[in-house]
Amino acid sequence: MQKSWKRTLQLTAVATSLILLGNAQASSADQWEKLKTDTRAACLSESGFKQAKVLEGPIIFSNRVLYRIGGIWPQKHMKGKSGKVYCLHPYPDGKAEIVE
C-alpha cells in the first residue's frame, strides 16, 4: 500500500509540474509577442514617416529591441523621398529612440 501511495504522489507531482510548465511557456510566449507588438508600434509611430513599415527586426537584446524602419519623409522639402532609420526601444519601460 505504501508503494502505491508514493507512486500516486509522484504522478501527481509530475502532472502538476507539467501543467505549471505549460502555463509558464504560454504566458512567456504571450509576453514576447506583446513586447514585439508594443515596441513595433512605438517605433513606427516615433519614426514620423508616412507609410512607415518595418524593414528589419525585431532584434531583441537583453533590455532593448532594434528595428529598421522605412517610409516616406513627411517634410515638404524632402519631396516625398523614401528614408530609412533605426529605432532602438528600451524595455520594459522607455521611449523609442530614432537614429538616421
N, C-alpha and C positions, 0 to 999 in steps of 0.2 A: 504494500500500500504506500509506503514512504517513497519508493521509486516512482510510482505513478504521480504522486503529488509534486515531486521535484520536476518531473517531465512536463507536467501541466504548467508549472511556474515558469520553466524555461521557454516553453512555447508562447506563453502569454507575454513574456519579456521580449521575445523576438518579434512577435506581432506588433506590440506597442512601438518598438523601435522602428519597424518598417513604416508604420503609419506616421510617426513623427518625422521620419526622414523624408517621406513622400511630401508631406506638407511643407517642410523646410525648403525642399527643392522647388516646389511650385511657387512658393512665396518669393524665393530668391529670383527665379526666372521672371516673375511679375515685376519685381523691383528693378531688375536690369532693364526690362522693357520700358518701364516708367521713366527711368533715368535717360534712356536713349530718346524717348519721345519728348520729354521736357527740355533736355539740352538742345535737341534738334530745333524745336520750336523757338527757343530763346535765341539761338544763333541765326536762324533765318530772319527773325524779327530785327535783331540787333545789326544785321548786315546793312540794312537800309536799302537793299536792292529791290528793284521792281522785278517781278517774276523770279524771285530767289529760289534756288534749289540746291540741294546737297550734291556736290560733285564727288566727294570722297569722305569716308568716315561712316560711323564714328570710330575713332581710335581712342580706346579707353586706357588712361593711365591710372595710377594709384588714387589720385584725387582730382583728376581733370579729364575732360573729354575734348577731343580735337576734331573739327570738321573743316573741310574745304568747301566754301560756298561760292556759287556763281550766280550771276544775274545781270540786270541792266542798271547802269548807273542812273540815279534819279536826277542828278544835276543837269540843268539845261545846257551848260557849256560842254558837257560830255557827249551831247548829240546822240543819245541812245546807244552808246557803245557798251559792249558787254565787259564785265570785270570779274575778277576772282579775288577772294580774300580767305584768310584763315580765321577760324573762330575757336578760341580756347575758353572752355567753360569749366570753372571750378565747381566741384560738388562735395558735399550735399548742398551747401549754400554758396552763393557767389553770383556775380554778374558776368555775363558773357563778354569777352574782350575780342575785338576785331583788329586784325593786323593785315595790312595790304601786302 
